[in-house]
Amino acid sequence: MSNAPISVHRLHPAVVGQPSEPAAPVGAMVTIAPEPGSELHDLVTRNGLELIEWNAPDLRGKFRAHYLGLKDGRRLLVVLADQDPAERLSAARALLKHQGVAA
């Protein structure tokens, strides 16, 4: 497994997932770091991805995940904020396999 660091930067100043801070506004995208040691953390780290959480409640049930390979070499995996962890992992695995990013 690669020890490549997970890029953690904010695309929006709001902090997602911390009770003392307000949730990101609808439409905001925030780069997050999955829980170290989790299967999602391993998947993201192993494939050199940035995990982006998108606060888009109107897309619940319509959007699972999206993969973007950017010209600058960054590889983004976009998931919904507040998505069930099992659904998030399942969506990420299926999408990355379909895109040929991960086996």
TAVENSUL-V887464 format. One record per run of one state. SS is the DSSP state (hx for helix, st for strand, lp for the rest). FROM is the first residue (numbers start at 1). TO is the last residue. If there is no record, write none. Layout:
SS & FROM & TO
SS & FROM & TO
This chain:
lp & 1 & 28
st & 29 & 32
lp & 33 & 38
hx & 39 & 46
lp & 47 & 49
st & 50 & 54
lp & 55 & 56
hx & 57 & 59
lp & 60 & 64
st & 65 & 69
lp & 70 & 74
st & 75 & 80
lp & 81 & 84
hx & 85 & 98
lp & 99 & 103
